[in-house]
Amino acid sequence: MNKIHDREEIEINFKDIFSKLLDKWTWFLTSVFICLVVAFIYGRYTAPIYQIKAKLIVNDDQKGGGMGKQSGALMDLGGLMGTKNSVDNEVEILKTRFLMEQVVREMQLNIVYSKKTDLVSRELYLAPFKVNIIKGVDTIKTTKLDVVKVSANKVLVSTKNFKKEVAWNESFSIDGIGTLKLEPNPIKLMNESEYYVTISSIDTRVASLMTQLSVGASNKQVSIINLTLSYPLPNKGEDILNTLIKKYTQSNLNDKNAVADSTYRFIKERLNVIASELGDVENKVESFKQQNQLADMSEQGKLLVKNSGEFSSELAKAETQVTVINELEKYLKDNENNKRVFPSSLIPQDIVFSNIMEHYNSLLIEREKQLLGVTEQSPFIQNIDQQIAELRSNMISNIQSTKKSALQTRDKLRSQLNLAEGQISGVPQIEKNYLKLARNQQIKQELYIFLMQKAEETNISKTANISIAKTIDPPKSDVNPISPKKSVIYLVGLIVGLIFPIALVFGQELLNTSIKTKEEIISLTSVPVIGEISHNTSEDNLIVANQSRSAISEQFRSLRTNLSFYLKTETEKVILLTSSMSGEGKSFTAINLGNILALAGKRVLLMELDLRKPGLSAKLGVNNSIGFSNFTISPTIKRADIIKPLSINKNMFIISSGPLPPNPAETLMNEHVPNLIEELKKEFDYIIMDAPPVGIIADAQLLSRYADVTLYLVRQKITQKDQIKIVEDLYVTNKMKNLGIVVNDIVSKYYGYGYGYGTYGQSVDEKWFRKIFKR
């Protein structure tokens, strides 16, 4: 049974909700119309946004951000870099603010041109003039210039705080921007339209474009990067993306060329030194020959040169290796410039050392990149510095070990050469001295040739460098804009147009705290509703007397019938009327309920017991100079003196409140009141007590001991929901017996209730007959 009741209650609630929404159909129609108009205007005048797409592919053999084939495997930054592969690194590089800043500066994207079209302005890519910032302020404040053509050579430039006619190429200053100059575009002439120029700072424009740029890898299985830029001008968006890719490629090549440039600078410095030393030795040889007139060597000298030639060649190579190692050691120990890239083409052919060197250079380049976004105090940079220092220490140890081996080889070759020279005796002293000079010349020459060879190799390797990534799908705009999508806009407009009235209706319901329906009363209290009185449009308090066939009169007859179930014996005669607050219709109900009882031939007495704010006697036009308060105070006033007949019905009488007493509650508790009520019950068939509101004062509870039935008045849209708790408390605690609720002033449109009687039971012929009979 409970489940059936709950299901019925839910069904009723849904019907009630639907009824409320259907009642506001004009709201829905108006709201949908307005929202669709707004959607049309938005779609018509909002600038379209196009999506420009491009694709890059990252070379698989250059993992680790393009820093060498082996650097990807060696790159380990203590876990700070995670497990990102080369694609992830390049994605982050493409997202850097520094890269976008270069694009903004090159294309001057912080200056945006637009033209007024219809009711809105549209951005232009090719404007009929160009704004040059000759000298800008430190921080440019975003400013919109209004530019209008005045004559062939002059335009009017205006802002909020500036207005001036300027000629082409004439300098002028604007606060917040700096010194500007306008140049005409010979390709596109300026017409009479109104143009706008929005000038902002580089940082502001970069931040705006960064929100429009999207960079991401297609998936983890491929090394393809997708670039997407949202922009209102397709051609300009394509150029922005092209410039971004170009700057990225240049940055990547610069990283690769850093090692080659470092090696080439080192070689050029050594070449200058060796060339000078070689020149000095050659001059000494030439001078020695001229001084000693040494035109040709003897056979013994030739044999010495031939036999010692191999040793001299090997010694020259060993001397060259020692010299290079010394320079590299000095290079690494230079603390002032220890963040330079290590020359890669001069190292010994040692796989371990080559791997350490590759890792070392990779860390240096990574450090330079990271410093674009963080400071040297960053934990990430400090971690890299620590690894660089450890690698430099390992490289110095390796070089010193290699140097020791090279020195041993050189010393061995020197002793072998000296032994070969010592085996040949009789060689003239002059030729011996010449051989020493020739040997020194040969060593310098070998070193010079070695460095020249390495310089050429470095230049060749530099020209062979290519970017780690290449464009496989150049920037291209979609044919159709991604926004605004008119179908979506209209759908949103329709939905909002429907939601807004619904929210308004339910908002009213949530904000409304008064009683509106019978279901609300039933849900808040278990006290039965025994009467329902419709709204009185005529403002007539004597509606039963004057309109006995009206719907409200029939409702009072129904209330009279329901009361018969409460007043079952002849001794039960007293009806108490109360409510939560004043203004809920107690007096109106008392008058018409008394009248409907009197029409049944019953003697009815109305007692005006609201001694604080009486209103019953005033509505009936009864003199209130003598009444209930007089009887309780003065013993000379008899019961018959305060009972007054009413003209509306011969069976109706009233006891008015009388003058307002200083202590109403004590007046109601007077010792004469119980005897008075008992005498009145013998004289009248029904006694209706019009009591004060029980929700404000306790007078009604004082009178409840005399009542046989208590009617609690609830007025639609006036009585608050919280006030229903009062009648529920009275019912549960049994402070008032035979409680029943009468709902007053019902508007059927809200209440879901109505009789629709009109002139019930009275035909047109009957009306005509009654008029004739009266005549």
ZADRENZA-451011 format. One record per residue (C-alpha): residue in three letters; x, y, z. Coordinates in steps of 0.2 Angstrom, whole numbers, plus 2048, in hexadecimal, padded with zeros to 3 digits. Layout:
N
ALAXYZ
...
! end
This chain:
775
MET800800800
ASN80E80C804
LYS8168097F3
ILE80680C7EA
HIS80381C7F5
ASP8158227F1
ARG81281F7DE
GLU8028287DE
GLU80A8377E8
ILE8188387DB
GLU80C8377CD
ILE8028457D4
ASN8128507D7
PHE81784D7C5
LYS8068537BF
ASP8078627CA
ILE8188667C3
PHE8128647B2
SER80286E7B5
LYS80D87D7BC
LEU81887D7AD
LEU80A87C7A1
ASP80188A7AA
LYS8118957A5
TRP811890793
THR8128A378E
TRP8238A4798
PHE82A89578E
LEU82489D77D
THR82C8AE782
SER83C8A6789
VAL83F89B77A
PHE83C8A976E
ILE8488B5777
CYS8568A7779
LEU8548A2766
VAL8568B5761
VAL8658B776C
ALA86C8A6765
PHE86A8AD753
ILE8728BE757
TYR8818B5760
GLY8838A9751
ARG8818B7744
TYR88D8C474C
THR89A8B8755
ALA8AB8B774B
PRO8AD8A5745
ILE8BC89B74C
TYR8C6890741
GLN8D1882746
ILE8E388173E
LYS8EB87073F
ALA8FD86A73B
LYS90785A73E
LEU919857743
ILE923847744
VAL931845750
ASN94083A74A
ASP94182A754
ASP95482A753
GLN95583A75D
LYS94C83676D
GLY94F84177C
GLY94B851773
GLY957850765
MET96785176F
GLY970842768
LYS96C830764
GLN97282A774
SER96D838780
GLY95B831781
ALA961821789
LEU96D82B795
MET961839799
ASP95C8367AB
LEU9588457B6
GLY95583C7C6
GLY9438397C2
LEU93F84B7C0
MET93B8497AE
GLY9318397B0
THR93082D7A1
LYS92D83A793
ASN933835782
SER939841774
VAL92784476E
ASP922849780
ASN931855781
GLU92E85D770
VAL91B85F775
GLU920869784
ILE92D87377A
LEU91F87876E
LYS91487D77C
THR921889784
ARG91D89B785
PHE92E8A177F
LEU92B89976E
MET91A8A276C
GLU9228B2772
GLN92E8B1763
VAL91F8AF757
VAL9168BE75F
ARG9258C975D
GLU9298C474B
MET9178C5745
GLN9138D4750
LEU9038CB756
ASN9018D6765
ILE8FA8E3758
VAL8E98DD752
TYR8E08E6744
SER8CD8E5742
LYS8BF8ED738
LYS8AE8F273C
THR8A18E8732
ASP88F8EA735
LEU88C8E9748
VAL89D8E174D
SER8AF8E2749
ARG8B98D5740
GLU8CC8D2741
LEU8D68D5731
TYR8E68CD72C
LEU8EB8D971E
ALA8E78EA724
PRO8E88FA71A
PHE8F4901726
LYS9028FB732
VAL905901744
ASN917902749
ILE91C90475B
ILE92C90F75A
LYS92F90F76D
GLY923906778
VAL92190778B
ASP9278FA796
THR9168F2799
ILE90A8F678B
LYS8F88F8791
THR8EB8F0786
THR8E48FE77C
LYS8D78FF76D
LEU8DA90C760
ASP8CC912755
VAL8D3917744
VAL8C9920737
LYS8CE927726
VAL8CD93B726
SER8D693E715
ALA8E2936709
ASN8F193A715
LYS8E993B726
VAL8DF92F732
LEU8D6933742
VAL8DD928751
SER8D3928761
THR8D391E771
LYS8CA922782
ASN8D792F786
PHE8DE934775
LYS8D893B765
LYS8E3942757
GLU8E4944745
VAL8F593D73F
ALA8FD93C72E
TRP90592C727
ASN91692872F
GLU91393673C
SER91993174D
PHE90C93375C
SER90C92D76E
ILE8FE925778
ASP8FF92278A
GLY90090F78F
ILE90890B77E
GLY916917779
THR91B91F768
LEU912919759
LYS91291B746
LEU905917739
GLU90B911728
PRO8FF90F719
ASN8FE8FE710
PRO9019006FE
ILE8F98F06F9
LYS8E88F3702
LEU8E1905702
MET8D790B711
ASN8C590F70F
GLU8B8919719
SER8B590B725
GLU8B990B738
TYR8C890173C
TYR8CE8FC74D
VAL8E08F7753
THR8E28EE764
ILE8F38F076B
SER8F88E577A
SER9088DF782
ILE9128D077C
ASP90E8C678B
THR8FC8C978A
ARG8FB8C4778
VAL9068B577B
ALA8FB8AF789
SER8EB8B177E
LEU8F38A7770
MET8F989977C
THR8E7896781
GLN8E389476E
LEU8F188876B
SER8F087576E
VAL8FF86976C
GLY8FE85776F
ALA905846769
SER8F983B75F
ASN8FC82C76A
LYS90A822772
GLN90E817764
VAL913824757
SER91E833758
ILE912840750
ILE90E850758
ASN8FD859754
LEU8FC86C755
THR8EC875755
LEU8E8888755
SER8D7890757
TYR8D68A174E
PRO8C98AB746
LEU8D48AE736
PRO8D989E72D
ASN8E88A6723
LYS8EF8AF732
GLY8ED89F73D
GLU8F6895730
ASP9048A2730
ILE9058A2743
LEU90788F743
ASN91488F736
THR91E89C73F
LEU91D89274F
ILE923883746
LYS93188D73E
LYS93789474F
TYR936883756
THR94187B748
GLN94D88974A
SER94E88775D
ASN95187475A
LEU95F87774E
ASN967884759
ASP968876767
LYS97086A75B
ASN97C877754
ALA98287C766
VAL98E86E767
ALA995871756
ASP997883759
SER9A0880769
THR9AC874761
TYR9AF880753
ARG9B388E75E
PHE9BF883768
ILE9C887E758
LYS9C988F751
GLU9D1895761
ARG9DE887761
LEU9E188A74E
ASN9E689C751
VAL9F289675E
ILE9F9888754
ALA9FB892744
SERA0589F74D
GLUA10892755
LEUA12889744
GLYA1789973B
ASPA2489C748
VALA2C88B746
GLUA2B88C733
ASNA3489D734
LYSA4189573F
VALA44887733
GLUA46893724
SERA5289E72E
PHEA5C88F733
LYSA5E889721
GLNA6389B71C
GLNA7089D72A
ASNA7888C727
GLNA7688C714
LEUA6E87B716
ALAA68878704
ASPA68865705
META6A858712
SERA7784A711
GLUA7383870E
GLNA76835721
GLYA69842725
LYSA5D83C719
LEUA5E82A720
LEUA5B832731
VALA4C83B72B
LYSA4682B723
ASNA48820732
SERA4182C73E
GLYA33831734
GLUA2782473A
PHEA2B82874C
SERA2983B749
SERA18839741
GLUA1282E750
LEUA1A83A75C
ALAA11849753
LYSA00840755
ALAA0483C768
GLUA0984E76B
THR9F8854762
GLN9EE84976D
VAL9F684F77D
THR9F4861778
VAL9E185E774
ILE9DE855784
ASN9E786378E
GLU9DC870786
LEU9CC865789
GLU9D186379C
LYS9D487679D
TYR9C3878795
LEU9BA86E7A1
LYS9C28757B0
ASP9BE8877AB
ASN9B188B7B9
GLU9AC89C7B2
ASN9A68947A2
ASN9A28827A8
LYS9908837A1
ARG99688278F
VAL993874783
PHE9A2867782
PRO9AA866771
SER9A585576A
SER9B185275B
LEU9C1854765
ILE9BF846771
PRO9C9836771
GLN9C0827769
ASP9BA82077A
ILE9A881977A
VAL9A681C78D
PHE9AC82E78B
SER9A183177C
ASN99282C785
ILE996837794
MET999845789
GLU989843780
HIS980842790
TYR989852797
ASN98485C787
SER972856788
LEU97185C79A
LEU97886D796
ILE96C870787
GLU95E86A792
ARG9638767A0
GLU963885794
LYS95188078E
GLN94A87E7A0
LEU95288F7A5
LEU945897799
GLY9378937A5
VAL9408917B6
THR94E8997C0
GLU95F8927C5
GLN95888F7D6
SER94B8837D0
PRO94D8717D7
PHE94D86B7C5
ILE95B8767C0
GLN9658727D0
ASN96385F7CC
ILE9698617BA
ASP97886C7C1
GLN97D85E7CD
GLN97D8517BF
ILE98785C7B4
ALA99485E7C1
GLU99584C7C4
LEU9978497B1
ARG9A48567B0
SER9AE84E7BE
ASN9AD83D7B5
MET9B28457A5
ILE9C184D7AD
SER9C683D7B5
ASN9C48347A4
ILE9CF84279B
GLN9DC8417A8
SER9DD82E7A6
THR9DE830793
LYS9EB83E795
LYS9F68327A0
SER9F5825792
ALA9F9832785
LEUA0883978E
GLNA0F827790
THRA0D82477E
ARGA15835779
ASPA24832785
LYSA2782177E
LEUA2782776C
ARGA33835771
SERA3F828778
GLNA3E81D769
LEUA4182D75E
ASNA50832768
LEUA57820767
ALAA55820754
GLUA5E830753
GLYA6C82A75F
GLNA6F81B754
ILEA75826746
SERA8682E74A
GLYA9083A740
VALA8284573B
PROA8885773A
GLNA81861749
ILEA7986D73D
GLUA6E85F735
LYSA6A859747
ASNA6486A74C
TYRA5A86B73C
LEUA5285A73F
LYSA4C861750
LEUA44870748
ALAA3C86573A
ARGA35859747
ASNA2D868751
GLNA2686F740
GLNA1F85E73C
ILEA1685D74D
LYSA0E86E74C
GLNA0986B73A
GLUA0185A73F
LEU9F786374C
TYR9F2871741
ILE9EC865733
PHE9E285B741
LEU9D986A747
MET9D5870735
GLN9CE85F731
LYS9C385F741
ALA9BD87173D
GLU9B786B72C
GLU9AF85C733
THR9A6867740
ASN9A0873732
ILE99A864728
SER99185C736
LYS98886D73A
THR98286E728
ALA97B85D72A
ASN971860739
ILE95E85F737
SER950863743
ILE94985474E
ALA938857747
LYS93185B736
THR92086172F
ILE916853727
ASP90685C726
PRO90886F725
PRO8FC87B72E
LYS8EB87B725
SER8DB88372B
ASP8CA87972B
VAL8BE87E71E
ASN8B088072B
PRO8B188A73B
ILE8B188074B
SER8A788E754
PRO89A895754
LYS89088674F
LYS87E88D74C
SER87587C74E
VAL87D87A75F
ILE87988C763
TYR86788B75F
LEU86687B769
VAL86D883778
GLY862892775
LEU853886775
ILE85887D784
VAL85C88D78E
GLY84B894788
LEU843885790
ILE84E8837A0
PHE84C8967A4
PRO8398967A7
ILE83A8857B0
ALA84888C7BB
LEU83D89B7BE
VAL82E8917C3
PHE8378857CE
GLY8418947D5
GLN83089C7DA
GLU82B88C7E2
LEU83B88B7EC
LEU83A89D7F2
ASN82789B7F6
THR825896808
SER812898808
ILE80488B806
LYS7FE8887F4
THR7F68777F3
LYS7ED86B7FD
GLU7FA85E7FB
GLU807869804
ILE7FB86A813
ILE7F9857813
SER80C855812
LEU80F860820
THR80185B82D
SER7F684D831
VAL7E8859836
PRO7D9856829
VAL7D386381D
ILE7C0865820
GLY7BD874816
GLU7C387D807
ILE7BD88F803
SER7C08977F2
HIS7C78A97EF
ASN7BA8B67F1
THR7BB8C17E2
SER7AD8CD7E8
GLU7B58D27F8
ASP7A48CF800
ASN7A58C9812
LEU7928C3812
ILE7948B8803
VAL7888AB809
ALA77B8B780D
ASN77D8C17FD
GLN7828B37F1
SER77A8A37F8
ARG77C8997E8
SER78E89E7E5
ALA79C8917E5
ILE7A38987F6
SER7918967FE
GLU7918847F8
GLN7A3882800
PHE79C888811
ARG78E87C80F
SER79B86E80D
LEU7A487481C
ARG793874826
THR791862821
ASN7A385D826
LEU7A0865837
SER79285A83A
PHE79E84C83C
TYR7A785584A
LEU79885C853
LYS78F84C856
THR784850865
GLU77985E86A
THR785864878
GLU79486686B
LYS790878865
VAL7A0882866
ILE7AB885857
LEU7BB88E859
LEU7C489784A
THR7D689B84B
SER7E589C83F
SER7F889F83F
MET7F78B183D
SER7EB8BF839
GLY7E48C2828
GLU7E08B0824
GLY7CD8B2824
LYS7C78AD835
SER7BA8BB835
PHE7B48B7824
THR7B28A5827
ALA7A98A8838
ILE79C8B3830
ASN7988A8821
LEU79989882B
GLY78D89F838
ASN7828A582A
ILE782894821
LEU77D88C832
ALA76F899835
LEU768895824
ALA76588382A
GLY75A88B838
LYS76788A846
ARG76A898852
VAL77C89D850
LEU7868A985B
LEU7968B1855
MET7A28B5863
GLU7B08C285F
LEU7BD8BC86B
ASP7CC8C4862
LEU7CE8D1870
ARG7DE8D8869
LYS7D98DB857
PRO7C78D9855
GLY7C08DA843
LEU7B08CF843
SER7A48DD84A
ALA7AB8EA83D
LYS7A88DE82F
LEU7968DC834
GLY7938EE839
VAL78F8EB84B
ASN7928F8859
ASN7A18F1864
SER79F8FD872
ILE7988EF87D
GLY79E8DE87C
PHE7A78CF884
SER7B48D988D
ASN7A68E4895
PHE79E8D489B
THR7AE8CD8A4
ILE7B28DE8AC
SER7A18E58B1
PRO7958DA8BC
THR7868E68B6
ILE7888E08A4
LYS77D8D18A1
ARG77E8C3894
ALA76F8CA88B
ASP7778DB88A
ILE7868D587F
ILE77C8C9873
LYS7778D3864
PRO76D8CD855
LEU7738CE843
SER7698D5835
ILE7708C8828
ASN7668BA830
LYS7598B983E
ASN7628AA845
MET7738B3847
PHE77A8BC856
ILE78A8C385B
ILE7948C786B
SER7A18D4866
SER7B28D686F
GLY7AE8E7877
PRO7BB8F487B
LEU7CD8ED87B
PRO7D28E788C
PRO7E38EA893
ASN7E68D8896
PRO7DD8CD889
ALA7E38BC88F
GLU7DE8BF8A0
THR7CD8C589A
LEU7CA8B5891
MET7CF8AC8A1
ASN7C28B68AB
GLU7B78AB8B7
HIS7A78B08AF
VAL7AC8A989E
PRO7A88968A1
ASN79789A8A8
LEU7948A6899
ILE79889888D
GLU78D88B895
GLU77E897895
LEU78189C883
LYS78288987E
LYS770887885
GLU76A89687B
PHE77289386A
ASP77488485F
TYR786889859
ILE793895861
ILE7A189B855
MET7B08A285E
ASP7BB8AE853
ALA7CB8AC85D
PRO7DD8B485B
PRO7EA8AB850
VAL7F289D85A
GLY80289F852
ILE8058B085A
ILE7FD8B086B
ALA7F58A3877
ASP7E38AA878
ALA7DC89C86C
GLN7E388F877
LEU7DB897886
LEU7CA89687D
SER7CD884876
ARG7C687C886
TYR7B5883881
ALA7B687D86F
ASP7AF86D869
VAL7B786F858
THR7C687A852
LEU7C7880841
TYR7D988683C
LEU7D889282E
VAL7E6890820
ARG7E689D812
GLN7EE899802
LYS7FE8A37FD
ILE7FD8AB80E
THR80089E81C
GLN81289881C
LYS81788681B
ASP82088782C
GLN81088D834
ILE80887D830
LYS81387583E
ILE80987F84A
VAL7F8876847
GLU802865846
ASP809869857
LEU7F886D85E
TYR7F185D856
VAL7FF85285C
THR7FF85986E
ASN7EC85986F
LYS7EB86B875
MET7DC86E86A
LYS7CF860867
ASN7C785C856
LEU7D386684C
GLY7CE86983A
ILE7D687482C
VAL7CC880821
VAL7D6886812
ASN7D089880D
ASP7D28A37FE
ILE7D68957F2
VAL7DB89A7E0
SER7D788B7D6
LYS7E488E7C9
TYR7F188B7D7
TYR7E88807E2
GLY7E28747D5
TYR7D08757DC
GLY7C087E7D6
TYR7AD87C7D6
GLY7A88857C7
TYR7968877CE
GLY7918987C8
THR77F89A7CA
TYR77D8887CF
GLY76B8807CE
GLN7648907C6
SER75F8917B4
VAL75B8A07AA
ASP74889D7AA
GLU74989C7BD
LYS7528AD7BE
TRP7458B57B2
PHE7368AD7BD
ARG73D8B47CD
LYS73F8C57C6
ILE72D8C57C0
PHE7278BE7D1
LYS72F8CC7DA
ARG7268D97CF
! end
